[in-house]
Amino acid sequence: MEEVKSKVDSFIRKVVDEKGRPETLYKAARHIIEAGGKRLRPYLVCKTCGLVGGVEEQAVPAAATVELLHTFTLIHDDIMDQDTVRRGVETVHKKWNLSTAIIAGDLLFAKVFEVLGMVGLSDLYSCEVKLSILQLLTEAAILICEGQALDMEFEMLSEVSESEYMEMISRKTAALFEVSAKVGGVVGGASDDQLERLGDFGRNAGLAFQIVDDVLGLTADEEELGKPIGSDIREGKKTIIVIHALRNSSEREKAKILEVLGDKKASRHKIGEVIALLKSLGSIEYAMNKAKDYAIKAKSTLQAFRDCREKEDLLSLVDLIVLRRR
């Protein structure tokens, strides 16, 4: 994974250049990228390309566009959630200001299209391949916006069903995993049937990822996670954990959860009490079992592909998604 990360980051540094002006804008745009991150989505692009017989190296520019799009969504997501820490550093709007963060995100979004229009890419990708990538990324961007809007709407609702939650994360999170897998397939010359299977793989892996993310937001080591524990509770997020707890709690327990849920000034002690209650109700265990179910589905879609190193790497990636600690 580190090899893919190194190559993708090197490509992004050329696109979001240190010599870019205004200097503050480009620094802000690079800030979250330089803070770290796992580069799971670019890794998906490169490995699915290799899985269908393509050359992983040729997938690097396409993988970079996925990471640029992802980072754009992170910057704007932090603004909407009023988060102050991301990957162990201040969020862009906190370190600079709201206006700079908005336009830094916009810059990264624009850079996606700049990369796809690069003359030099004509040697790697045909016009047909570039158009397919463009269509996939556009589809993902729209779905992410829709998912984010649903997430914000849910904060205002007293009740959200599990099916509504799954629909929201399928757009907000899983869509980009699905598209990442398909983009790699497009670069590698996948058939329509292979692309459909890759999409299923990416979507299920993405659903597992988001559910585990919700769990880690309550149970991980704060320093290792890189952001405050319990922030989803303060923001009133209707995660699958909260939905399960509200569905399976007594009136007294439900009132205790709702008293703290969405209280941005809730103390660490109050947050801790709610997390303990979510654990005792079996809600965190329920969520992890759901994540494991989606991981199994993701792995099963790969069985139709030839046995190769890339297939093993993708199977290991699914394990990492479920077993990770941050």
N, C-alpha and C positions, 0 to 999 in steps of 0.2 A: 504493500500500500504506500509506503514511503517513496518508492521510486516514481509511482504515478503522481503523487503529491508534488514531488520536486519538479517534475516536468511541467505539470499544469501551472504551478506557481511561477515558474520561470517564464512561461508564455504570458501569463497575466501581467507580470512585471513589465513586459515589453508593451503591453496594451494600455495599462494604467501606469504610465511612465513617471518616474521620479522627476523628470524634466518637464512634465505637464504643467501648464499654467492655466488659471491661478494655482500657485503652489498649495495653498490651504485646501482647495477643493480636491486635488489629487491625493493629498495626505489623508484627508477624511475618507475618501473612497477606498484607499488601501488599508485603512486602520483595522477593520475587522478581519480582513484577509490575512494581514501580517500577525494578528493576534493568535493565529493557530487554526484549529478546526481539523476534522478528520478527512475531508474531501471524499466522502462516501459516494456522492453523486458522480463526480468525475471518474472515480474508480469504477463505478458501474458502467459508464460509457466505454471506457477502455477495455474492460473485461468482456462485456457483451460483444464488442467488436471482434475480439479474438476468438470468442466462443463460436461465432458463425464463420470463422475462417479468415477474418480480416487481420490487418497488421495493427497491433495496439498503438504503436507510435503514431500512426496516421490519425488516430482518434483524439489526440491531445488537443488540437484547436477546438474541436467540437466539445470536448470535455470542459475546456476553459469557458465556453459560452454558458454551459450549464451552471458552473460555479459563479460566474458573473451574475447571472439571473438570480441564483440562490442568495448571494450576498446582498443584492439590491433588496430582496424581500426581507432579509434580516434587519437591515438598517431601518426600513419603514415599519416593520413589525415592532421594533424596540420603541419607536416613536409612539405608536398607537397604544402599546402596553405600558408606556412610561417607565420602561426598564432602564436601570442605570449601569448595569454590568452585563457584559457579554464576553465569553471566553476569557474571563479573569481580568478584563480591562474595562475602562469606562466605555459605554456605548457612544456612538458618534454624536448624537444630539446632546449628550451630557458633556463630552469632552470639548465640543465646539459649541454649536447652538442648533436650534430646530431648523432654521432655514438652510444652514450648511448641510445638515444631515439629509434633508429632503432632496437637495440638488445633487449631493454625492450619490445617493441611491439612484436618482434619475440618470446620472452619468454612467453608472455601471450598467443600467438597463440599455442605454444607447450603445454602449461598447459591445453588447451582444451582437447588434446588427452591423457594427463596424467590422467585427471579426469575420462575420459571414460574407461581408463584401470585399474583404481583402483580395487583391489581385493575386498574391502569392498562393492563395488557397486553391486556385484553379488547377494547380499541378496535383493537388491531393484529392479534391472533391469536384465532381462534375456539377453542372448547373442543376441537374435533377436532384442530386444528393443535397446540395445546399438549400434548394427549395423545400425539400422534405424536412430538413432540420429546422428551417425557419417556421414551417407550419406546425411542427411539433412543439417548438419553444413558445410560439404564440398561443397555442392551445393550453400549454402549461401555465403561462402567465395569466390568462383569463381565468382558469380554474383556481389558481392561487388567490386571485383577487376575490372571487366568489366565496372561497373558503374562509378567507380572512374576514369578509363582511359577515358571514354566518357566525363566526367565532365571536365577533363583537356584539352581534344581536343576541346571542345566547347569554351574554353577561347580564343582559337586562331582563331575562326571563327567569321566573321562579322554577320552572320545570323544563327539562329538555330530555327527550327520549334517547335511548341508546342508538337507535337507527338514525336519528337526526345527528347525533355526535359522529357516527361512522361516516355519514354523508359529508359532514364538514371536514373531517380529517382526510377523507379520500380526495378532496379538492385542495385543501390547504397544504398538505404534506405529501400524500401518496402520489399525487399527480406528477410531481417533479421526479420522483423515483421511477415512475412508469415511463415518463418521457426520456429520462436518462438512459434507461435500458433500451428503449426503442431507437434513440439517436445512435447509440453504439452499434445496434443492429443495422441501421441504415448505412453507416460508414463501412461496415464490414460486408455489405452486400447480402443481407438476410432476405429470405423469401417472405411472402406475406404471412404464411403460417408461422414462421419463426418469429416475425415481428409481433404477432398476436401473443405468442407464448412469452416472449420477452416482456411485453407490456404487463401480462398477468403476474409474472415474476416480480417486476419492479413495484407494481401496485401493492401486492401482498407484503413485500419487504418493507414498503413505505408505511403501511398500516401498522405493522409490528413495531417499526421504528418510533412512530408517534406515540403509541400506547406505552412503550418502554420509557420514552421521554417524559410522559406524564408521571410515571412511577418514580423515575429518578428525581423529578422536581420536588418530590416529597421525602425521598429516602436516601439520596446520595450524600456524600461528603461535600459540604458547601464549597470548600476550596478546590476540590477535584472537579466539581460540576462547573465552576466558573461563574456562578450566579447565586443569588440568595435562595435558600430552601423555602418552599411554601409560597413563592411569589404567585403561583397560579391561584392559590386560595385567596390571597389579598386582592387579586384582580377579578375574582368572581368567575373563574373559568369553570365551565361545566364539562369537566373531563369524565371519562368513562368511570373513573374511581369515585368521583362525587355522585354521578348518576346512580351507580350501584348502591352507594351508601344511603342516599336519600330514599331509594326504593326498598331498602331492607332494614331501616332503622325505626326505632320507636318514635313517638311524637316528641319526647324529651330529647332524644339523640338528634333528631332532625332539626329541632329548634336550635340546638347547640351548634350544629354545622352551619345553619343559615345565618346565625348571629355573627359569625366570623367571616363567612364567604362574601367576598366583595368589599370587606372593610380594609381599605388601604393603610389604615393606621393601626391595624391589629398588632399586638405585641408578639414577640417571639414565643412567649409562654402560651398565649392563646392559640397561635398557629400550631405549636407542639401538641397541645391538647386535642385539636381537631385531627392532626395526623395520627395520633395514638388511637383515636376513635375510628378512623378510617381503617387502620390496621386490624382493630378488634372486630370490626364488622366483616372482615374478610374481603374488603373492597380492593385492596392493593393486590392480594393474591389472585382475585378474580381477574383483574386487569392483566397481570402477568400471564395467566393461563390463556387469555385471549390473544396476547401477543405471540405466545408460543404456537397457538393454532394457526395464526397467519404466517408464521415462520415455516411451519410444516407445509402449508399450501404453496409458499414461495419455492421451497426446495423441490416439491413434487413436480412443478412445471419444468424444472431443469432436466428431468429424467429423459425427456424426448431428445435431448441434445447429446452429441457424441461425447465420450469420455475424453477429457483433456485437462491440462493444467488450469485453464481459465474456468472450466466448470467447477473444479475443486476450489478455486479461489472464490467463486461466487457462493458456493455452499458455505465456505468459511466466513464469508461476509455476513451471511444471514445469522450464523452463530454469534458473530461479534455484535450484531445489532441487538440481539436478545440478552447477551451476557455482559455487555459493556457497563461501565460504572460512571460514565459521564456522556 
